[in-house]
Amino acid sequence: ARRLYPRHRRDPPRENRGPAPSSEPFLSIRRRPSICEPLSQVRLGDSLDDDGDVLRPPTAAASPPQTAKKPPVRGLPPKAQGRLRERFLRLLRAPSGPLLDADDGGLVSVAVDHAYDGARGRCRVAITNCSPAPLERLRVDVFADGDDQDDAPLLVSARVDDGVASLRPGETVVARVAATCRAPFVVPPELALRFESSGGRYAYALRLPVAATCFAEPDGYHARDVASFRGRWDDVSNRDGAEQQVVVAARGAVDDAALDALRRRVVGEALRGAPVRGADPSPRTATAAALVNTTDAGAVDVLVRLEANAAARAFRITVRSPSPAAAAAFKNVLQALLASVAAL
């Protein structure tokens, strides 16, 4: 088993020994983990204690208390972690679908339905016990980047129907997640599932498919007026952090059919962008305009340009917005979808 804490320093000679060790807890705990270091302190498969805190190794001066050891906390199996990303990406352009399946090797399956109205969104998360044993002490929590701060860009909360805390084999409980987009954000929230079963403790951390693109809608004004789109494109480029650009290798053929599919399934469905026809002279370019609805900053415009290079079998993504967070969020979603064949 991996060592949970570093080796203690050798004791000093008897005459130089200091006071007796303090009663500091064996595991130092940081409350309310943030999910932005760089992506999360509650990453997929992280181990959590039964109070919902990330377990940290103790300092060199800590001394383990003489208490009975609890069983280790088990995270998601590797088989499940490898599939979560593709399902997460599919759900970014679909209103419902599985996030965790029964055949992934875990003890639960998770299905998500999500819908949005302006700057507010709601997710219905169905959690089913797929194991032959009951699940006890079930807890469902949701965390967003900086949600413990007054200026958090995304506010989230979760509620379990009827306060259910245990599940018999085959039973399902529904957790309802509410999300409010106060300003564009980069990192989607995470759902933490904790429970006990057959003497073991489990903690599953799942990324919810709630991205800044989910709060977007087509920008009809810039889509209809090409001159306005070009003027806004040039104007936004003069702001710091307003442009995000990356080149992505194509996973298949780069032809007219592939580009038409990307316009429909990625730019239209995932980014909620309105196509801007005639904005570029090249037919191998997809250009779109979207608005991210927020409660504090109003509607934030996002301009997207996707260029296909058949000879290099690659795409160049350029996103511009007066909000650096919005530009980064849209670039991240588009880049991830282009790099994933399964999600398309």
C-alpha positions in Angstrom: 0.0 0.0 0.0 1.2 3.5 -0.6 2.5 5.4 2.3 0.0 8.1 3.3 2.5 10.2 5.2 6.2 10.9 5.0 8.7 9.2 7.4 9.1 11.1 10.6 12.5 12.6 11.4 14.7 10.7 13.8 14.1 11.7 17.4 16.8 14.1 18.9 19.0 12.9 21.7 17.2 12.4 25.0 18.6 15.6 26.5 17.6 17.7 23.5 14.1 16.4 23.1 11.4 19.0 23.0 7.9 18.8 24.4 5.7 15.7 23.8 4.1 15.5 20.4 0.8 17.4 20.0 -2.5 15.7 19.4 -2.6 17.1 15.8 -4.9 14.9 13.6 -3.2 12.1 11.6 -4.6 13.6 8.4 -4.6 17.3 7.9 -7.8 18.4 6.1 -8.5 21.3 3.9 -12.2 22.3 3.9 -14.3 23.0 0.8 -11.8 22.0 -1.9 -11.5 24.4 -4.9 -11.6 22.8 -8.3 -9.2 25.1 -10.0 -5.7 24.0 -9.0 -5.1 23.7 -12.0 -8.4 21.9 -12.7 -9.5 20.5 -9.4 -8.7 19.3 -5.9 -11.4 16.8 -6.3 -10.3 15.2 -9.6 -11.8 12.0 -11.0 -11.1 9.2 -8.6 -9.7 11.4 -5.8 -10.2 9.9 -2.3 -12.4 11.8 0.1 -13.1 11.2 3.7 -16.7 10.6 4.9 -17.0 14.3 5.8 -16.4 15.3 2.2 -12.8 16.6 2.6 -9.7 15.9 0.6 -7.3 13.8 2.6 -3.9 15.4 2.9 -0.6 13.9 4.2 0.4 15.2 7.6 3.3 17.5 8.3 6.6 16.1 9.4 5.7 16.9 13.0 2.4 15.2 13.0 1.9 12.0 15.1 -0.7 9.4 14.3 -3.3 8.9 17.0 -3.7 5.5 18.5 -7.1 4.7 17.0 -8.6 2.0 14.9 -7.9 2.5 11.2 -10.7 3.1 8.9 -10.9 1.2 5.6 -9.3 3.1 2.7 -11.5 5.3 0.6 -11.8 3.9 -2.9 -12.3 6.1 -6.0 -13.5 5.3 -9.5 -11.9 2.3 -11.1 -9.5 3.0 -14.0 -12.0 1.5 -16.5 -14.6 4.2 -15.6 -12.1 7.1 -15.6 -11.1 6.3 -19.2 -14.7 6.6 -20.4 -15.9 9.6 -18.4 -14.3 12.2 -20.6 -16.0 11.0 -23.8 -19.4 10.9 -22.1 -18.9 14.3 -20.6 -18.1 15.7 -24.1 -21.2 14.0 -25.6 -23.4 15.6 -23.0 -22.1 19.0 -23.9 -24.1 18.8 -27.1 -26.9 16.5 -25.9 -29.7 17.2 -23.4 -29.4 13.8 -21.7 -27.4 10.7 -21.5 -25.2 8.4 -19.2 -22.2 9.8 -17.4 -21.3 6.6 -15.6 -22.5 3.2 -16.7 -23.1 0.0 -14.9 -20.4 -1.8 -16.9 -17.7 0.7 -15.9 -16.7 -1.4 -12.8 -18.1 1.0 -10.2 -20.9 0.4 -7.8 -23.3 3.0 -9.2 -24.5 4.3 -12.5 -25.2 8.0 -13.2 -27.4 9.6 -15.9 -27.8 13.3 -16.4 -30.6 15.4 -17.9 -29.8 19.1 -18.2 -31.6 22.2 -19.5 -31.0 25.9 -19.5 -33.0 29.1 -19.5 -30.9 32.2 -20.0 -28.3 32.3 -17.2 -29.9 29.5 -15.1 -29.6 25.8 -15.6 -30.9 22.7 -13.9 -29.6 19.2 -13.9 -31.4 16.0 -13.0 -28.8 13.4 -11.8 -30.1 9.9 -11.5 -27.9 7.7 -9.3 -28.6 3.9 -9.4 -27.1 1.2 -7.1 -25.7 -1.4 -9.5 -24.0 -3.5 -6.8 -25.5 -6.6 -5.0 -25.2 -4.9 -1.7 -26.9 -1.8 -0.2 -25.3 1.6 -0.2 -25.3 3.4 3.1 -24.5 7.0 4.2 -25.0 8.3 0.7 -24.0 12.0 0.2 -24.2 14.1 -2.9 -22.3 17.4 -3.1 -21.5 19.7 -6.0 -18.5 22.1 -6.2 -17.8 25.0 -8.5 -14.6 27.0 -9.1 -14.4 29.6 -6.3 -17.9 29.0 -5.1 -16.8 30.0 -1.6 -16.0 33.5 -2.8 -18.4 36.5 -3.2 -17.5 37.0 -6.9 -17.8 33.3 -7.9 -18.7 33.2 -11.6 -20.8 30.1 -11.2 -23.1 29.3 -8.3 -24.3 25.6 -7.8 -26.3 23.7 -5.3 -27.5 20.1 -5.0 -30.5 18.5 -3.3 -31.3 14.8 -3.0 -35.0 13.9 -3.4 -36.6 13.0 -0.1 -33.3 13.2 1.7 -32.5 9.6 0.8 -29.2 8.4 2.4 -29.3 4.7 1.5 -30.0 2.6 -1.6 -30.9 -1.0 -1.9 -29.6 -2.9 -5.0 -31.3 -1.7 -8.1 -32.8 1.4 -6.4 -32.4 4.9 -7.9 -32.3 8.3 -6.2 -32.4 11.7 -8.0 -30.2 14.6 -7.1 -31.3 18.0 -8.5 -28.5 20.5 -9.3 -29.2 24.2 -9.8 -26.6 26.4 -11.6 -26.5 30.2 -12.0 -24.0 31.7 -14.4 -23.1 35.1 -13.0 -20.2 35.6 -15.4 -18.3 33.4 -18.0 -16.3 30.6 -16.3 -13.7 28.2 -17.6 -14.0 25.1 -15.3 -17.2 23.0 -15.2 -18.5 22.0 -11.7 -17.9 18.6 -10.1 -20.3 16.2 -8.4 -19.0 14.3 -5.4 -20.7 11.0 -4.5 -19.8 9.4 -1.2 -21.2 6.2 0.3 -20.3 3.0 2.2 -21.0 -0.5 1.1 -20.0 -3.9 2.6 -17.6 -2.4 5.0 -15.8 -0.2 2.4 -15.9 3.5 1.8 -16.2 5.0 -1.6 -15.9 8.5 -3.2 -16.6 9.2 -6.8 -15.9 12.7 -8.3 -17.6 13.3 -11.7 -17.3 16.4 -13.9 -20.8 17.7 -14.7 -21.5 18.7 -18.3 -22.3 22.3 -17.3 -19.9 24.5 -19.3 -20.1 28.2 -20.2 -21.3 27.1 -23.7 -24.4 25.6 -22.1 -25.6 29.1 -21.2 -25.0 30.4 -24.7 -27.5 31.2 -27.5 -27.0 32.2 -31.1 -26.0 35.8 -31.7 -28.4 36.7 -34.5 -27.2 40.3 -34.8 -23.6 39.6 -35.7 -24.6 36.5 -37.7 -26.9 38.5 -40.0 -24.6 41.5 -40.5 -21.2 40.4 -41.8 -19.8 44.0 -41.7 -20.8 44.2 -38.0 -19.2 40.8 -37.3 -15.9 41.8 -38.9 -15.9 45.1 -37.1 -16.5 43.4 -33.7 -13.8 40.8 -34.6 -11.2 43.5 -35.1 -12.4 45.5 -32.1 -12.1 42.6 -29.6 -8.6 41.6 -30.8 -7.2 44.7 -29.2 -8.1 43.6 -25.6 -5.7 41.5 -23.4 -6.6 37.9 -23.2 -9.5 38.3 -25.6 -8.2 35.8 -28.2 -7.6 32.1 -27.8 -6.0 30.1 -30.6 -4.9 26.5 -31.0 -4.2 24.1 -33.9 -5.7 20.6 -33.5 -4.8 17.5 -35.6 -7.8 16.1 -37.4 -8.9 12.6 -36.4 -10.3 11.8 -39.9 -10.6 13.2 -43.4 -10.7 17.0 -43.8 -13.2 17.6 -46.6 -16.4 19.5 -47.3 -18.6 16.7 -45.7 -16.5 16.7 -42.5 -16.6 20.5 -42.3 -20.4 20.6 -42.8 -20.8 18.0 -40.0 -18.6 20.1 -37.7 -20.7 23.2 -38.5 -23.8 21.4 -37.5 -22.8 19.2 -34.6 -20.1 21.2 -32.9 -20.4 24.9 -33.8 -24.2 24.7 -33.8 -25.1 22.1 -31.2 -22.2 22.3 -28.7 -21.3 26.0 -29.0 -24.8 27.2 -29.7 -23.4 29.5 -32.3 -25.2 31.2 -35.2 -23.3 30.7 -38.5 -22.0 33.9 -40.1 -22.1 33.3 -43.9 -19.8 35.2 -46.1 -17.5 36.3 -43.3 -14.5 34.4 -44.8 -13.6 34.0 -48.5 -12.5 30.4 -47.9 -15.2 27.7 -48.1 -13.1 25.6 -45.7 -13.9 28.0 -42.8 -16.7 27.9 -40.2 -17.5 31.2 -38.6 -20.1 31.7 -35.8 -21.3 34.1 -33.2 -22.8 33.3 -29.8 -23.9 35.1 -26.6 -23.3 33.8 -23.1 -26.1 34.7 -20.8 -25.0 35.9 -17.3 -26.8 37.5 -14.4 -24.1 40.0 -13.5 -22.5 40.8 -16.9 -25.4 40.6 -19.2 -25.0 38.8 -22.5 -21.3 38.4 -23.4 -20.5 37.9 -27.1 -18.2 35.2 -28.4 -16.9 35.0 -32.0 -15.6 31.7 -33.3 -13.6 30.9 -36.4 -12.7 27.3 -37.4 -10.3 26.9 -40.4 -9.7 23.5 -42.0 -6.4 22.6 -43.7 -6.9 19.5 -45.8 -3.2 19.2 -46.7 -2.0 19.3 -43.1 -5.0 17.3 -41.8 -5.6 19.9 -39.1 -7.9 22.6 -37.8 -7.1 26.0 -36.5 -9.4 27.4 -33.8 -9.6 31.1 -33.1 -12.0 32.4 -30.5 -12.4 36.1 -29.5 -14.5 37.7 -26.8 -14.4 40.7 -24.5 -14.3 38.1 -21.7 -11.1 36.1 -21.5 -12.9 33.4 -19.5 -15.5 33.1 -22.3 -12.9 32.8 -25.0 -11.0 30.2 -23.0 -14.1 28.2 -22.3 -15.3 28.1 -25.9 -11.8 27.2 -27.1 -11.5 24.4 -24.6 -14.8 22.8 -25.6 -14.2 23.1 -29.4 -10.6 21.7 -29.0 -11.8 18.8 -26.9 -14.6 17.9 -29.3 -12.4 18.1 -32.4 -9.8 15.8 -30.7 -12.4 13.2 -29.8 -13.9 11.0 -32.4 -16.2 9.2 -29.9 -17.8 12.4 -28.7 -18.9 13.3 -32.2 
